[in-house]
Amino acid sequence: MLLGRRQVFIRFSGCNLNCNYCDTPLSRYSNYGNEFDVETLCQNVNELITPDFHSISLTGGEPLLHADFIKNFLEKCNFPVLLETNGSLPDELRKLTELIDYVSLDIKLPEHEAVSNWDVLMKREIESIKILIEEGIDTYCKLVVQPSTQTDTVGSIAARIMGEIPATSKLPLVIQPSSPLEYWADKNQKLLAISEKAGEHLNVLTIPQVHKLLKLK
């Protein structure tokens, strides 16, 4: 877990999913933001390095839509790397396993309305988790929950993941309550129940979006 570590964020545009809770909806569009070549991006990152720098975070959108570019970038610029991904592109993930140090993999719920066929998405996410475990990459899953989220749904998904990965794996699952936290003002018991149910199968942490609490960008 990298909570509290100083990172440089590189946000990639374009996404192959359409989650209803997305907090950066503009990043879904492939023409959003500025275009960089590898050398310019490396220079820009180096200019942002501070004494407390820990790693770069590749986020989106969905970074794995740009796996070949990321591979070239990381081969040229040797930084510790956290990849944030929805896990839906396991073949693209394989291209980067020798270059990334940490992965935050977003597990999608059916209620997130990310794709028309949620079961296919779930299978791809589990395939990505297996790849990361096999490669020994420091990985945790993240699951955004909303006040409408059903406890049993989270429990069944946690059980499904645990049932398909090696029994010796201690895969962390970060339960992230959706923002703003005011949504949860009178629903603390539900959040606790979700954590408890998921905790029957995985190593659970409940962590809100800390950068929003600190009003950091």
N, C-alpha and C positions, 0 to 999 in steps of 0.2 A: 504494500500500500504506500502511496506517495502523498498522502494527505499532508499539507503544509509545506511541501517542497516547492522551491521556486522553479518555474518552467517557462520556456518560450513556446508559445502556441503557434502552430502553423495550421491554418484552417484551409482545407480543400473544398472547392465548390462542386456541386453535383451530388445527387444521392439517388440510389435505386429503390429506396423505401419512401413512405409517405406517412410518418407517424403523426398522430393527432396531437401529441404533446410537445412537438419539436419547439425548442426555444430559440432556434436560429433558422427560421423558415426560408430566409433569403438564400441560405447556403445550399438549398436543394437545387438551385438553378446553376447550370454549368457555366454561364457567363457572369456569375457574381464574383466581384473582387478584382484583383489585379493579377496579371500573368507574369510569372518569373521564369527565367531559365535557371539551371542548376547553380551556375556560378554566382548569379545575382542573389539567389535565395541564400546560399551559403554565406555570402558577404553580409546580407541583412541580419541573419541570425547571429553572426559573430559580433556585430555592432550592439546587440542586445544582451550579450553575456555580462553577468554581474558576479561579484565574488560569491554570492550565495546560490548561483545557478546549479541546478541539479540535472535537468534533462530537457529535451524538447518533447512536446506533445503534438502528435499528428492527429488532427481531428477534422471534422467536416460539418455538413455533408458526410460522404463516405470516402475516406482516404484510399481504400483499396481499389476504387475506380481509377486511381492513378498509380498503381503499384509499380509499373515500369519506371516512371519518373522518380518515385520515392527510392527505388533501388539504386538508380544512378546517383541521386542526391546523397544517400547514406554511404555509398561507396566512396564518394569524394569528400564528404564532410563527416568526420567520425565523432558523433555525439551520442551520449546515452539517450535512448528513445523509448517513449511510451506511445503505443499505437492505440487509438480509440476507434473501434470498429463495430459494425452491427453483426459481423460474423457470417454474413450471407454469401461471401465470395471466397470459399476455402481454397480454390485453385490459385487465386491471386495472393492469398495469405502465404501460401507455400513459397512464393518468390522472395519473401522478406524474412523468413524465419532465422536466417543467419545474421541479420542486421538489426533486429529489434531486441530490446531488453525486457520490456514490460508490455502487457496488453490488457486493456479494459474492453471487455466484450459485452455489448448491450444485448440482453435477452428481451425479445419482444413478446408481449401478451396479445392474445386475439383482439382484445378491446382497443389496442393501439392502432388498429386498422392500417398497419404498415403495408400489407400486401393482400391480395385476394385469396391466396392459398397459404394460410398460416402454418399448416403442418409441414409443407415443403421447406419453408423458412426455418422452422425449428430444427429439422433434420440437418440443414446446412450449418446452422449455428453449433449444433452438437459436433458435427464433423470438424469445424474449426477449433472447438475446444479440445478435441482429441489430438489434433495436429500440434497444438501449443503444448499440451501435456507431454506428448512424445518428444518434442524438441526441448523440453525442460525450460520453457520460457515462463517467467514469473507472470502469472495470469490471474485476474479476477473477473467475475461476471458482475454486471450491473443490471438491475431491474427497476425501472421507474414504475412506481405505483401511484394510483390516483384514489381519491376518496371512494370512487365507485368500484375499485378493484376487489374481487372476491378472494377471501382467504384461501379457500379450497383450490382455486385456480393456481395461485402461487405455489401452494403445497404440491400440487400434482406436477407442475413444471419442475420444481426442485427435485422431486422424486425421479422424474424421467431423466434429468441430467445425471443424477447420481447413479442411476441404474445403467448408464451407458459409458461411464468413464471408469478407469481403473479404481478398484476398491481402496487402494492406498492413497489416492489423491485427496488432498484436503483443500478442495477448491473453494475459495471465498466467494460469497455472494453479497454484493452491496445492495441493500434495499434503499432506493432513493425516493423519498416522498416528492411528488411533483410540486413545482413552485407555482404561485407564492405559498409560503408555509401557512398563511392565514386560512387556506383551504382545510387545514388539519386542526384548527383551533379546538374543535369539539369532537375530534376523531382520534385522539391519542390511543384509546384502547384498541381501536381497529388496527392501527399501525403496529402496536405491540403484538396483536394476534397474528398478523401477517408474518412478522419476524419469527415468532414462536413456531408457526407452522413450517416455514421454510427451514428453520433451524433443526427440524427433525431429520433433515437430509444433507444440508450443506452448512459450511462455516459462515454464519450470517453477521453482517455489520449493517447498521442503519445510519446513513450519512446523508444529510441534505446537501444541496449545492452550496458549498462553503464560500465560493467566490461571490455569490449573490448576497450572502449574509454580511460579508466584509465590504460589499459594494466595490469589488475589484473587477477589472476587465483584462 
